[in-house]
Structures are given as structure tokens and as C-alpha cells.
Amino acid sequence: MASLNIVTSTIGFPRIGPNREMKRALESYWKKKSTEEDLLKVAAKVDHDAWKAQADAGVDLVGLDGTLYDQSLDWIFYLGLAPKRFAHLEGLTQYFAMARGTDEIQLALDMSKYLDTNYHYLKLEADADLKPTPNFAGFIDKVKRGQAAVGADKAVPIILGPNTLVGLATVAEGVSRSDLVARLVPAYVDLLQQLKELGVPEVQVHEPVLTLSHAAGLKDDFQKTFDAFAGAGVRINLVTAYDDIGDAYEWAIKLPVQAISLDFLGVPGSALGCATADLIAKHGFPQDKRLGAGIVDGRSVWADGDVPTALLGSLVKQGITNISVQSSVSLQHLPVDKRIEKGLAPQLLERLSFATQKLDEIVAAARAVAGLTPDQLDRLPAPKAPTDDQLELEEKLFERSEDFETRRPKQIDVPAFPTTTIGSFPQTNDIRNARKELREGTIDQTAYEKRVNEYMAYAIDVQEKIGLDVLVHGEPERSDMVEYFGQKLDGFEFTTGGWVQSYGSRYVRPPLIYDDVSRPAAMTVKEFQYAQSLTRKPVKGMLTGPVTILNWSFPRKDVSRSVQAAQLALALRKEMVDLEAAGCKVIQVDEPALREGLPLKKERWESYLAWAVRSFRLATSVVKPETQVVTHLCYSDFEDILPAIDGLKADVLTIENSRSGDAMIRALAEFGYSRDLGPGVYDVHSPAVPPVEGVRGKIKSFVDTGILGGHPERLWINPDCGLKTRDWAEVSASLINMVKAAAEMRALSNIAKSQAN
């Protein structure tokens, strides 16, 4: 056996700061309370501290992660690919306009879930006129800062590759993705040459598009891309994370690169597993390349135990001796450091491993195997395969007692084009302070509930005055749509500082599922009853669905995801019964994370969708026909799973739509979707207030698709998503215009009907 060369590397790290420094800096800048210089100073310190922490942990090659908002947006910006509507803007003004829109430009870049994660990225808009006008000054500055922080021999630039940037883009009809990639390659080559002059040890080119089902067909694009890159004369590490690369493996390992980084672990708790180890066992790995072994779990907060050592030992025993030990995916998907946690039980804290602790696991695995003799390697345990456990439940639990056509006339009576919102209203400083004061013990539960009730009364009054048809209580008691339910369920635990970036300055604090899940008591009934007592209009019960709770939590790894989803569904089923008994006529069960749980390869979808859809139906099918079940989906591309969405059998489907050009509406119309539908009419992530004529035009565009088989009056008029991140002035003005637009469409519909008669 050749001598072992085992090094350590990182392919991404949290970019938010250990105490959410970037969130505060961004929001201060957007509110014009600080300057661009102030923002960049904070960002530079967050970057520096993150890079230094990796080097200090003993990592040999530190990936220079870091972004103001999103890495995909960064590369749209660096390459000069801003759509024409942003062309008159410059610098950070243009950058953030693409992310958030402006009063002048209400259409920001479309946002979608990144592969199968809860991270949101901004999508490149690519048409026949796409032409890069690159400016890499900001990126080169980042590399120089990284070299100053950790040394030129350790600082490794991270580039989002052109195949992935284009592969995950919105591409105009008739435009070839291959041609688009070819247009971008010369700009990338120029950048690689600049990086060579800086003396970088290598460059990571991230191309996770290789993990998708169609990746095997990208061979020519990748060959041309990396042939061109090879001419730049700098070492390339091709990074492919989030799953195995399947049928692309045989040709990908022959590309002219010096290292290839592969994910060995896939999704935590998935019974489908990850085939990377099998691909290597079958096809081998080239001796002239370094294998980036993603054997420390970058998606899970649970410590990896002996798994990294077992996987690494297995590779060495196969004769692979040039290896970089690293995480399976970027560590950006994990909280920064468990050492800031003070309230967790010691035995639970010991089991946890956040991003900073994963660095220690990476280094420990490399050192452990590097020091073993051949006999000791042979005695290492073999990696364990995942199991596919299932709960055995009666089939009748998954079906409503009547079909949709029979039950719909029995449900609430609303006018044509009824209006509502998705659930949350602004999280004010007062309500945040109330939660904080309750946690700190400066107010008691009674005082806290009084402030929550005051908020709900205000929210109901605002909705009544605006004229919405179906109301919500506003969710003042919830800091997060998953965390809230986890706090009410057995089997969950919570961190105080376990924040993870969802997008931009939006961070979430996923709960930890550490045991079997059950519901000890009602979770939402009290708030519903109070809100409903304030109005004669129907108020929705608001629940987060089982699949979303699972996908937005850190799940167990010792039990399959399908079993955990079924346990969650049974808990929510009890809540549905209690809400209905309390007089609730409309219950919304949100599943925005349904699609992000899809395996990246289509051939594995059927298994996931089967248990995911059944989990939703297990939770919701218990209610009477008179109770309307609503669900909400957002910020993913759902067109390719329409049978599954139809299979949810929700009475009303509400969806994000404003940034995606009605593509989902057209797809649903073509599919023949027949249940009530609520496409979002304006973007809740933009501070811009939509004008009446803009909303009316949006509704008319829905009608023109022919959706709902000639019954457009069953279109619900609502925003894209919850309103918690907006302020009350924006919310009120936007909803007033939305209701006016719906009333105008209602009037036009009545005129058309009278003329027809």
C-alpha cells in the first residue's frame, strides 16, 4: 500500500456569526440605521472569525465561505448577470434589490429551496441575451482577507460552478443550458487565473447539480467546462455534495481535476441511504486524484461517533491513500457552536455536535486512521446501513369520510374570490419582548397571555376593518412555526443559540428530535378560542404539518424519517380533533417543506412521497366533512410532484407564486387540479406595497390560465406567505389593496355572469 496522505478540509461553514451578528448588521443597514461601511466591517469580522476557528481546530485547507445574503446571488452579482430591470443600479443597491425588490422594482429574483435543504437560494434568470460582465473585485478581496486570516497555504477559495448556477436557474423557453454554461466559462477561467496569481493552494468548484437525476447527461458540459478550467493552471477540487453522483460517477472521476469531493452520508435518517461507498467499491477511485471524503455529517447535530473512522478505514483498506477528510455537505446547515448552550441536559449536550464540534470530528477521524496499522484497520467496524422501519396503521385513518365534491358545499360560505392571509402577522418588538420577559421570569404566564391576547385583538380588528373574509389570530405566541409545536410535544428539545440561516437575515432555530414524539395536551386551542370570540367571521386554526416539522427539525438518526413523520401526524391528528370540537371550521396545516424532503434523484421519489403524503392525510383525515382543511406550500418548484400535491386531498391549496411568473398555476391548470386554490398575489419578502391594479392583474392572470375548470371564483386571494417579517404599516396597506382588487374581480365576475344570463 502506498503511504497515506490524509489531510483535512472544510467545504463551507456558518456565515451568520455565533451571535447572529450578520442578521443585526443587515437589518440595521436596510433600515438606514447604519452605513455600507458598517455592514461590510461586520461581515469581514464574521468571515475572519469563522475562518480562524477552522484553522485553529487543525483544518489543513479552509474553505473561504461567507456571504452578505446568498452564495447564488453572490455569483450572479460577481458575473454581472443581473436582469435588465436591475441594470441601472450599482453595488450593494443592485445586490439587495435583486434579493428583496424595491419600491420601484417589486419583482425580486425568484427564491427557491436549495436542493433538498431548508436553505433558500436566489435563482439566476437566464434568457437568450445573457452575457456576463464580470467584476470579481469583491471576491478577490475576500480571498486576500482569508489568506491574511489563516495563511496563503490554507485559504481555499469557494466558487459556485457554472453548471450548477445555470442548472438551478430559471431559463427562458428555447434557450440551451449548455450554451449558457459555455458563455460563462471564459469569465470563470479569467477568475481562476487571477486566483493562481494569488498563490492559492487549490480552488473548490462546487457543482452539486451532479447529484441530480439528469446529471449523467451533463457529461459534455462538464468535460468542456473543466477542460477549460484546467488551462488556468490552478489545482481544482470538484465538490459534489448532498447525495451520491450516481451514473455520473464513472465519467466525473476522469475529469481533469486534482481532487473530487463526495458525500458519503446523504440525508440523516433516510432509509434510501447514499450510494457513494458502493460506487467506489464498484468502480474504484483514480490514484492520481485526492478523494474528498464527506464522512462527517454536515446535516445532523448529532455527534457521528465511530462512523467517520469506519468509513475512512474502509476507504484506506480499498487502497485509496490520498484523502481529505471533510463534512458531507457545507456546515452552513448547522448551528455554530454548542458551547453557548446552557440549558440542555448534560447527557443530551454530550451527544450534540454543531459546526465547531464537527471540525473536531473531522480532525479526529483523520488523525485516528492515519495512525493505525494494517491489522488495526482490519479490526475497524464496518459502516452500518440505514433501516426502513414503518408504523403499522389501519388504512381508514388516511381517508376523509366524504369526497371533496360531496363535502365542499357543507363547508364555510364565502363570496367569490374570497380573501385571507397565510397565518402570521408582524412580530412586533412588544411581543418579542413579552416572550423574552416570560423566559427570564420578569413576567408571569398570566401577564404574558394578556399581552398575547391584546395582540390578537388588534390583529382581528385590523382584519375586520380591512374586510378579509377568513381571519387568522396572527400567531403572536410563536417565534417560529416549527419551534412552537416542538415546545408543546414530547420527544423534542430546544437550543438557545442553535440558529441556522434560512435565507438572507432570516434565521431559524430547528428543534432537536431526540425521542418518540407524542402530544401531552392541546397546543393551539386556547389562542383559537380567544380569537374566534372576537369576531363572527371564521378564524383559521393554524398548524404546521408533520413533514415540515420533521424536515425543519434535526431528526433522530436511529429511527427512520417515515416513522418520525407518522408519530408527528398522530400528535397533530389529536390537535385537529380538539380544534374542531372547539368550533373551528377552517384548519390550515402548512407543508412548505414537502418538496425539500424529496431525494435528489427522481428514481427515489416514490418512496419518500408515499410516506410524506400519507403523513399529511393521517394528520388531517380525522375531521368532519364540514371542516375545511387548508394547506400551504411555498418557495419550491412543485410542478413535478403534482400527483402528490393532489394526493394530499386538502380542500384549499395556497401557494407562493408572486416571484415565479404563474408557472405553478399553469401547471395545476394543465394537470386539471379541481380543489380550491389560493395563489399568492404579492411578495411578502419585499417591502414594496403592491398597487391595486397590480394585484387585480395578478388575479386576472390566474383566471386566464383556465384553472379550476371554469370556476375561477373559487380562487382564494392571499399573500405569498406569512407576514411576520413585515411591519404593520406595510401589512395593512398591502392587504387593503389586495381586498380592493378582489372586490373588483368579484364585481367583474358578477357583471360577466349577468351578461351571460
C-alpha positions in Angstrom: 0.0 0.0 0.0 1.2 3.5 -0.9 1.9 5.8 2.0 -1.1 7.5 3.5 -1.7 11.2 2.7 -4.7 12.2 4.9 -5.5 15.9 5.2 -8.5 17.8 6.5 -10.7 20.3 4.7 -13.9 22.3 5.0 -16.3 23.0 2.2 -18.5 25.6 4.0 -19.2 27.0 7.4 -22.0 29.0 9.1 -21.9 32.6 7.8 -24.1 34.2 10.4 -21.8 34.8 13.3 -22.0 32.9 16.6 -24.5 35.5 18.0 -26.3 36.3 14.7 -24.1 39.4 14.1 -24.9 39.3 10.4 -28.7 39.5 11.0 -28.4 42.6 13.1 -26.0 44.2 10.7 -28.2 43.5 7.6 -31.4 44.7 9.2 -29.7 47.8 10.5 -28.4 48.6 7.1 -31.8 48.0 5.4 -33.4 50.4 7.9 -30.8 53.0 7.1 -29.5 53.0 10.7 -26.0 52.1 9.6 -23.8 52.6 6.5 -22.5 50.2 3.9 -19.1 50.6 5.6 -20.6 49.4 8.9 -22.2 46.4 7.2 -19.0 45.3 5.4 -17.0 45.7 8.6 -19.3 43.3 10.5 -19.3 40.9 7.6 -15.5 40.9 7.4 -15.2 40.2 11.1 -17.7 37.3 10.9 -15.7 35.9 8.0 -12.4 36.3 9.7 -13.6 34.7 13.0 -15.1 31.7 11.1 -12.0 31.1 9.0 -9.7 31.4 12.0 -11.8 29.0 14.1 -11.4 26.3 11.3 -7.7 26.8 11.1 -7.3 26.8 14.9 -9.2 23.5 15.0 -6.4 21.9 12.9 -8.1 22.0 9.5 -5.5 22.0 6.8 -7.5 23.5 3.9 -10.1 26.1 5.0 -12.9 26.8 2.5 -13.5 30.6 2.4 -17.2 30.7 2.9 -19.1 33.9 3.6 -21.9 35.9 2.1 -24.0 39.0 2.7 -27.2 37.2 1.6 -26.8 34.1 -0.5 -24.0 32.4 -2.4 -26.0 32.0 -5.6 -26.8 35.7 -5.5 -23.1 36.4 -5.0 -22.2 34.7 -8.2 -25.0 36.4 -10.2 -23.5 39.6 -8.9 -19.8 38.8 -9.5 -20.5 37.6 -13.0 -22.6 40.7 -13.9 -25.8 38.7 -14.6 -28.3 41.0 -13.1 -31.6 41.0 -15.1 -32.3 44.2 -17.1 -34.7 45.6 -14.6 -31.8 46.0 -12.2 -29.2 47.2 -14.7 -29.4 50.9 -13.7 -28.4 50.0 -10.2 -24.9 49.5 -8.8 -23.1 47.9 -6.0 -24.9 46.8 -2.9 -28.0 48.7 -4.0 -28.3 46.3 -7.0 -27.3 43.3 -4.9 -30.0 43.8 -2.3 -32.6 44.9 -4.9 -32.2 41.5 -6.6 -32.7 39.8 -3.2 -35.6 41.9 -1.9 -37.0 44.1 -4.6 -37.6 47.8 -4.1 -40.5 50.3 -4.2 -39.6 50.8 -7.9 -38.8 47.2 -8.7 -41.3 44.9 -7.0 -40.2 41.7 -8.7 -37.1 40.4 -6.9 -35.3 37.3 -8.1 -37.2 34.1 -7.7 -36.4 32.3 -4.4 -36.4 28.5 -4.1 -35.2 25.8 -1.7 -31.6 24.7 -2.3 -31.7 21.1 -3.4 -33.2 19.1 -0.5 -32.4 21.6 2.3 -34.2 24.3 4.1 -31.8 26.9 2.8 -33.3 29.2 0.2 -31.3 30.5 -2.8 -32.0 33.1 -5.4 -32.3 31.9 -8.9 -30.4 33.2 -11.9 -32.8 34.5 -14.7 -31.3 33.4 -18.0 -32.5 34.2 -21.4 -31.0 34.3 -24.9 -29.4 37.7 -24.2 -27.5 36.5 -21.2 -24.0 37.9 -21.3 -21.6 38.1 -18.3 -19.9 41.4 -17.4 -17.9 40.2 -14.5 -16.4 42.1 -11.7 -14.6 39.9 -9.2 -13.1 42.6 -7.1 -15.3 41.7 -4.1 -14.4 38.0 -4.4 -10.6 38.7 -4.8 -10.8 40.9 -1.7 -12.4 38.0 0.2 -9.6 35.6 -0.8 -7.0 38.1 0.3 -8.7 38.5 3.6 -8.8 34.8 4.0 -5.1 34.5 3.3 -4.4 37.1 5.9 -6.5 35.3 8.4 -5.3 31.7 8.0 -2.3 31.8 5.7 -2.0 31.6 2.0 -1.2 27.8 2.3 -4.6 27.1 4.0 -7.0 29.6 2.4 -9.1 27.9 -0.3 -11.5 30.0 -2.5 -15.0 28.5 -2.9 -16.6 29.0 -6.4 -20.2 28.1 -7.3 -19.7 26.3 -10.6 -21.3 27.4 -13.8 -23.1 24.1 -14.4 -24.9 24.4 -11.0 -25.6 28.2 -11.4 -27.3 27.5 -14.7 -28.6 24.1 -13.7 -30.6 25.7 -10.9 -31.6 28.8 -12.8 -34.9 29.9 -14.4 -34.1 29.6 -18.1 -36.2 31.1 -20.8 -38.0 28.7 -23.1 -36.0 27.6 -26.1 -32.6 28.7 -24.5 -30.0 25.9 -24.2 -28.5 25.5 -20.8 -25.4 24.1 -22.4 -25.0 27.3 -24.4 -25.5 29.4 -21.3 -22.7 27.5 -19.4 -20.4 27.9 -22.4 -20.9 31.7 -22.2 -19.9 31.8 -18.6 -16.8 29.6 -18.7 -14.4 32.3 -20.1 -15.2 34.5 -17.1 -14.6 31.7 -14.7 -11.2 30.9 -16.4 -10.2 34.6 -16.0 -11.0 34.3 -12.3 -9.1 31.1 -11.9 -6.0 32.8 -13.5 -6.3 35.6 -11.0 -6.5 33.1 -8.1 -3.4 31.4 -9.4 -1.5 34.6 -9.2 -2.6 35.0 -5.6 -0.9 31.6 -4.9 -3.9 29.7 -3.6 -3.3 26.0 -2.8 -6.4 25.0 -4.8 -9.9 26.2 -5.7 -13.1 24.5 -4.7 -15.6 24.5 -7.6 -19.0 23.5 -6.1 -21.1 21.6 -8.6 -23.9 19.8 -6.6 -26.0 19.7 -9.7 -24.1 16.4 -10.3 -26.2 14.8 -7.6 -29.5 15.3 -9.6 -31.1 12.6 -11.7 -30.3 14.1 -15.0 -26.6 14.6 -14.1 -25.3 11.7 -16.2 -26.4 13.6 -19.3 -24.2 16.6 -18.4 -21.0 14.9 -19.3 -20.2 17.1 -22.3 -20.9 20.3 -20.4 -18.7 19.2 -17.5 -15.9 18.0 -19.8 -15.8 21.3 -21.7 -16.0 23.3 -18.5 -13.2 21.5 -16.7 -11.0 21.2 -19.8 -11.1 25.0 -19.9 -10.5 25.3 -16.2 -7.5 23.0 -16.4 -5.9 25.6 -18.7 -5.8 28.1 -15.9 -3.1 26.1 -14.2 -4.6 26.1 -10.7 -5.4 23.0 -8.7 -9.2 22.2 -8.8 -11.2 20.4 -6.2 -14.6 19.4 -7.7 -17.0 19.5 -4.8 -20.3 17.5 -5.2 -22.4 17.3 -2.0 -25.9 16.5 -0.8 -26.0 13.0 -2.3 -24.0 10.5 -4.4 -23.5 11.4 -8.0 -25.0 8.2 -9.4 -24.4 7.3 -13.0 -22.2 10.4 -13.5 -19.6 8.8 -11.2 -17.8 6.9 -14.0 -17.0 9.9 -16.1 -16.8 12.5 -13.3 -13.8 10.8 -11.8 -12.0 11.2 -15.1 -12.4 15.0 -15.3 -9.1 17.0 -15.4 -9.2 18.0 -11.7 -6.8 17.2 -8.9 -9.5 16.4 -6.2 -13.1 15.2 -6.2 -15.2 15.7 -3.0 -18.1 13.3 -2.5 -20.9 13.0 0.1 -20.9 9.6 1.8 -23.9 10.1 4.1 -26.9 11.7 2.3 -29.9 12.7 4.4 -29.9 11.8 8.1 -32.4 9.1 8.9 -33.2 8.4 5.3 -33.8 4.7 4.6 -32.7 5.3 1.0 -29.1 5.9 2.0 -26.3 7.3 -0.1 -24.5 5.1 -2.7 -21.1 6.8 -2.8 -19.3 4.0 -0.9 -20.9 1.4 -3.3 -19.9 3.4 -6.3 -16.3 3.5 -5.2 -16.3 -0.2 -4.3 -17.7 -1.0 -7.8 -15.7 1.4 -10.0 -12.7 2.3 -7.9 -11.2 5.8 -7.5 -8.3 7.2 -9.5 -4.9 7.1 -7.8 -3.9 10.5 -9.4 -6.6 12.4 -7.5 -7.4 13.2 -3.9 -10.7 11.9 -2.6 -12.6 14.4 -0.6 -14.4 12.1 1.8 -17.5 13.7 3.2 -17.8 11.3 6.1 -18.7 13.8 9.0 -22.4 14.6 8.8 -22.9 18.2 7.8 -26.7 18.0 8.2 -27.1 16.5 11.6 -26.4 18.0 15.0 -25.8 14.5 16.5 -22.2 13.5 17.0 -21.0 11.0 14.4 -19.4 8.5 16.8 -17.3 5.9 15.1 -19.0 6.4 11.6 -16.3 8.6 10.2 -13.5 6.4 11.3 -15.3 3.3 10.0 -15.9 4.9 6.6 -12.4 6.3 6.3 -10.9 2.9 7.3 -12.9 1.2 4.7 -11.5 3.6 2.0 -8.0 3.0 3.1 -8.4 -0.7 3.1 -9.5 -0.4 -0.6 -6.2 1.1 -1.4 -7.3 4.8 -1.5 -4.5 6.6 0.2 -4.8 10.3 -0.9 -7.8 11.5 1.1 -9.2 14.7 2.5 -11.5 14.2 5.5 -14.4 16.7 5.5 -18.1 17.1 6.1 -20.7 15.5 3.8 -22.1 19.0 3.0 -21.3 22.5 3.9 -21.5 23.1 7.7 -23.7 26.2 7.0 -26.7 23.9 7.7 -25.7 23.5 11.3 -25.7 25.9 14.3 -22.3 27.5 15.0 -21.2 26.1 18.4 -22.8 24.1 21.1 -20.7 25.6 23.8 -23.0 28.6 24.1 -25.9 26.2 25.2 -26.5 26.5 28.9 -29.9 24.9 29.5 -29.6 21.5 27.9 -29.2 18.4 30.0 -25.6 17.3 30.1 -26.3 13.8 28.7 -28.0 15.4 25.7 -25.4 18.1 25.2 -22.7 15.4 25.1 -24.5 13.8 22.1 -24.6 17.0 20.1 -22.1 18.3 17.6 -22.6 21.7 16.0 -20.4 23.1 13.2 -17.5 24.0 15.5 -17.6 20.5 17.0 -17.8 18.9 13.6 -14.4 20.5 12.9 -13.0 18.5 15.8 -14.6 15.3 14.5 -13.1 15.9 11.1 -9.6 16.3 12.5 -10.0 13.4 15.0 -11.1 11.0 12.3 -8.1 11.9 10.1 -5.7 11.5 12.9 -7.2 8.3 14.2 -6.9 6.5 10.9 -3.6 8.0 9.9 -2.0 6.3 13.0 -3.4 2.8 12.5 -1.5 -0.3 11.4 -3.0 -2.6 8.7 -4.1 -5.0 11.4 -5.9 -2.2 13.3 -7.5 -1.1 10.1 -8.9 -4.6 9.6 -10.5 -4.5 13.0 -12.4 -1.3 12.4 -16.2 -1.9 12.4 -18.0 -1.9 9.0 -20.3 1.1 8.3 -24.0 0.3 9.2 -26.7 0.5 6.5 -29.9 2.5 7.4 -33.1 0.7 8.2 -36.6 1.3 6.8 -38.9 0.9 9.8 -42.7 1.6 9.4 -45.6 2.1 11.8 -48.5 -0.3 11.1 -51.7 1.7 11.0 -55.2 1.0 9.7 -55.9 2.3 6.2 -59.1 4.0 7.2 -57.1 6.5 9.2 -55.8 8.1 6.0 -59.1 8.9 4.3 -61.8 11.7 4.8 -65.3 10.3 5.4 -66.6 12.0 2.2 -65.0 13.0 -1.1 -64.3 16.7 -1.9 -67.3 17.2 -4.2 -69.6 16.0 -1.5 -68.1 17.8 1.4 -67.3 21.2 -0.1 -70.9 22.5 -0.2 -71.1 21.7 3.6 -68.1 24.0 4.4 -68.0 27.7 5.2 -69.9 30.1 2.9 -67.6 32.7 1.3 -68.0 35.1 -1.6 -66.3 34.6 -5.0 -62.6 35.3 -4.8 -62.5 35.1 -1.0 -59.7 36.8 0.8 -57.5 35.6 3.6 -53.9 35.6 4.8 -51.5 32.7 5.3 -51.2 32.9 9.1 -48.6 35.1 10.8 -48.7 38.9 11.3 -45.8 41.2 12.2 -43.7 40.0 15.1 -43.5 43.4 17.0 -40.9 44.3 19.5 -43.5 44.3 22.2 -44.5 40.7 21.5 -40.8 39.6 21.2 -40.1 41.3 24.5 -43.1 39.6 26.1 -41.6 36.2 25.2 -38.2 37.3 26.4 -39.6 38.6 29.7 -41.5 35.3 30.2 -38.4 33.3 29.6 -36.4 35.4 32.0 -39.1 35.3 34.7 -39.8 39.1 34.8 -43.4 38.5 34.0 -45.6 35.5 34.8 -47.8 33.4 32.4 -50.9 35.5 33.2 -49.2 38.7 32.2 -47.8 37.1 29.1 -51.1 35.8 28.0 -52.7 39.2 28.5 -50.2 40.7 26.0 -50.7 37.9 23.5 -54.5 38.4 23.8 -54.1 42.2 23.2 -52.1 41.4 20.1 -54.7 39.0 18.8 -57.5 41.5 19.5 -55.6 44.1 17.5 -54.9 41.7 14.6 -58.6 40.6 14.5 -59.7 44.3 14.5 -57.3 45.1 11.7 -58.6 42.3 9.6 -62.2 43.1 10.2 -61.7 46.8 9.2 -59.8 45.7 6.0 -62.6 43.3 5.1 -60.9 40.0 4.9 -63.3 37.0 4.7 -61.4 34.4 6.7 -59.2 35.6 9.5 -56.2 34.4 11.5 -55.1 35.1 15.0 -51.7 36.3 13.9 -49.5 33.8 15.8 -48.1 36.2 18.3 -47.3 33.3 20.7 -45.0 31.7 18.1 -41.4 32.7 17.4 -41.2 30.0 14.7 -43.7 27.8 13.1 -41.8 24.6 13.9 -40.2 25.5 17.2 -43.6 26.4 18.7 -45.0 22.9 18.2 -41.8 21.2 19.2 -42.1 23.0 22.6 -45.5 21.5 23.1 -44.7 18.0 22.0 -42.8 15.3 24.0 -39.7 14.0 22.3 -38.3 17.4 21.4 -35.6 19.6 22.9 -34.6 23.2 22.2 -31.4 25.2 22.0 -31.0 28.8 22.9 -28.4 29.6 20.3 -28.9 26.9 17.6 -29.6 29.3 14.8 -29.3 28.3 11.1 -29.6 30.6 8.1 -32.8 30.0 6.0 -32.1 33.0 3.7 -30.6 36.5 4.0 -31.3 37.7 7.5 -33.9 35.1 8.2 -32.6 32.5 10.6 -34.4 29.6 12.2 -33.7 27.6 15.3 -34.6 24.0 14.5 -35.7 21.8 17.4 -34.0 18.5 18.2 -36.0 15.3 17.9 -34.3 13.0 20.4 -37.1 10.6 21.4 -40.5 9.2 20.3 -43.0 12.1 19.6 -46.4 12.5 21.3 -48.8 15.2 22.3 -49.4 15.6 26.0 -52.0 18.4 25.8 -53.7 20.7 23.3 -51.3 23.2 21.7 -53.4 25.8 19.8 -56.9 25.6 21.1 -56.7 28.4 23.7 -55.5 31.0 21.2 -58.1 30.0 18.6 -60.9 30.2 21.0 -60.0 33.7 22.1 -59.5 35.0 18.6 -62.8 33.4 17.4 -64.6 35.0 20.4 -63.8 38.5 18.9 -65.4 38.0 15.5 -68.3 36.4 13.7 -66.1 35.6 10.7 -64.3 32.3 10.7 -60.8 32.2 12.2 -58.4 29.5 11.0 -56.8 27.0 13.3 -53.1 27.1 12.4 -50.9 24.0 12.5 -47.6 23.1 10.9 -47.7 19.8 9.1 -45.8 16.6 10.1 -43.4 16.6 7.1 -42.5 20.2 7.6 -41.9 19.8 11.4 -39.7 16.8 10.5 -37.8 18.5 7.7 -37.3 21.7 9.6 -36.0 19.9 12.7 -32.9 18.0 13.4 -34.3 14.5 13.3 -33.1 11.3 15.0 -30.7 9.1 13.2 -31.6 5.9 15.0 -35.2 5.8 13.7 -36.4 6.3 10.1 -37.8 9.6 8.9 -41.1 7.9 7.9 -41.6 6.7 11.5 -40.9 10.1 12.9 -43.4 11.7 10.5 -46.1 9.2 11.4 -45.6 10.0 15.1 -45.9 13.7 14.4 -49.0 13.1 12.3 -50.7 11.2 15.1 -50.0 14.0 17.5 -51.4 16.6 15.1 -54.4 14.4 14.5 -55.4 14.8 18.1 -55.0 18.6 17.8 -57.3 18.6 14.7 -60.0 16.9 16.8 -59.6 19.4 19.6 -59.8 22.4 17.3 -62.9 21.0 15.6 -64.5 20.4 19.0 -63.7 24.0 19.9 -65.7 25.3 17.0 -63.0 25.7 14.4 -64.4 25.5 10.8 -61.2 26.0 8.9 -57.9 24.4 9.9 -54.7 25.1 7.9 -51.9 22.6 8.1 -48.8 24.1 6.4 -46.4 21.9 4.5 -44.0 24.3 2.9 -41.2 21.7 3.3 -42.9 18.9 1.5 -40.8 19.1 -1.6 -37.4 19.9 0.0 -37.5 16.4 1.6 -37.5 14.8 -1.9 -34.5 12.7 -2.7 -32.4 14.4 -5.3 -32.8 11.5 -7.7 -36.2 11.0 -9.2 -36.0 7.3 -9.1 -36.1 7.6 -5.2 -39.0 10.0 -5.1 -41.8 7.4 -4.9 -40.8 6.0 -1.6 -40.5 9.4 0.1 -43.7 10.9 -1.4 -45.7 7.8 -0.3 -45.0 8.3 3.4 -44.9 12.1 3.2 -48.4 12.4 1.7 -49.8 9.7 3.9 -48.4 11.5 7.0 -50.4 14.6 6.0 -53.5 12.6 5.5 -53.0 10.7 8.7 -53.0 14.1 10.5 -55.9 15.7 8.7 -58.4 13.0 7.6 -59.9 12.7 11.1 -62.1 15.9 10.8 -65.7 16.0 9.7 -66.7 16.9 6.2 -67.9 20.3 7.3 -64.4 21.3 8.4 -62.3 22.8 5.7 -58.7 21.7 5.6 -56.2 24.1 4.0 -52.5 23.6 3.3 -49.8 26.0 2.2 -46.7 25.3 0.0 -44.0 27.8 -0.7 -40.6 28.6 -2.3 -40.0 25.4 -4.1 -40.7 24.1 -7.6 -43.8 21.8 -7.2 -44.7 21.3 -10.8 -43.1 17.9 -11.0 -44.9 16.4 -7.9 -48.5 17.5 -8.8 -49.9 14.0 -8.2 -48.6 14.0 -4.7 -50.0 17.5 -4.1 -53.3 16.3 -5.3 -52.9 13.3 -3.1 -52.9 15.5 0.0 -56.6 16.0 -0.6 -56.7 19.4 1.0 -59.9 21.4 0.5 -57.8 24.5 -0.2 -54.3 24.7 -1.5 -52.4 28.0 -1.0 -49.1 28.5 -2.7 -46.3 31.0 -3.1 -46.5 32.4 -6.6 -45.6 36.1 -7.0 -41.9 35.6 -8.0 -42.4 32.6 -10.2 -44.5 34.0 -13.0 -47.6 31.9 -12.5 -45.8 28.7 -13.6 -47.3 26.7 -10.9 -50.8 27.9 -11.7 -50.4 27.0 -15.3 -49.1 23.6 -14.3 -52.0 23.0 -12.0 -54.5 24.1 -14.7 -52.9 21.6 -17.2 -53.0 18.9 -14.5 -56.7 19.5 -14.0 -56.4 20.5 -10.3 -60.0 20.9 -9.1 -59.9 21.8 -5.4 -59.9 25.4 -4.2 -56.7 27.3 -4.8 -55.0 30.3 -3.3 -52.0 31.5 -5.3 -50.0 34.3 -3.7 -50.8 37.7 -5.2 -47.8 39.6 -3.8 -44.3 39.0 -2.4 -44.2 39.2 1.4 -40.4 39.3 1.3 -40.4 42.7 -0.4 -41.1 45.9 1.5 -43.0 47.2 -1.6 -46.7 47.7 -1.2 -48.5 46.2 -4.2 -50.9 48.5 -6.1 -54.5 47.6 -6.6 -54.1 47.3 -10.3 -51.1 45.1 -9.9 -52.9 42.6 -7.7 -56.0 42.7 -9.9 -53.8 42.0 -12.9 -52.3 39.1 -11.0 -55.7 37.6 -10.2 -56.8 38.1 -13.8 -53.7 36.2 -15.0 -54.8 33.3 -12.7 -58.2 33.3 -14.3 -56.8 33.4 -17.8 -55.0 30.1 -17.2 -58.4 28.3 -17.1 -57.6 27.0 -13.6 -60.4 25.2 -11.6 -62.2 24.1 -14.8 -64.2 27.3 -15.3 -64.8 28.1 -11.6 -62.3 30.9 -11.0 -64.5 32.3 -8.3 -63.0 29.5 -6.1 -59.6 31.2 -6.3 -58.6 32.4 -2.9 -56.8 35.8 -2.7 -53.9 35.8 -0.3 -50.3 36.9 0.1 -47.5 34.6 -0.8 -46.7 33.6 2.7 -46.9 34.6 6.4 -46.4 38.3 7.2 -44.3 38.1 10.4 -41.2 39.8 8.8 -43.1 42.9 7.7 -44.3 45.8 9.8 -47.9 46.7 10.4 -47.9 49.7 8.1 -46.7 47.6 5.1 -49.1 44.8 6.0 -52.2 47.0 6.3 -51.6 48.9 3.1 -50.9 45.7 1.2 -53.9 43.9 2.5 -56.2 46.9 1.8 -55.1 46.9 -1.8 -55.5 43.1 -2.0 -59.0 43.2 -0.7 -59.9 46.1 -3.1 -58.5 44.1 -6.0 -60.5 41.0 -5.0 -63.7 43.1 -4.8 -63.1 44.5 -8.2 -62.7 41.0 -9.6 -65.8 39.9 -7.8 -67.7 42.7 -9.4 -66.3 41.9 -12.9 -67.3 38.3 -12.4 -70.9 39.3 -11.4 -71.1 41.5 -14.5 -69.9 38.7 -16.7 -72.5 36.3 -15.2 -75.3 38.8 -15.6 -74.4 39.4 -19.2 -74.2 35.6 -19.8 -77.7 35.3 -18.5 
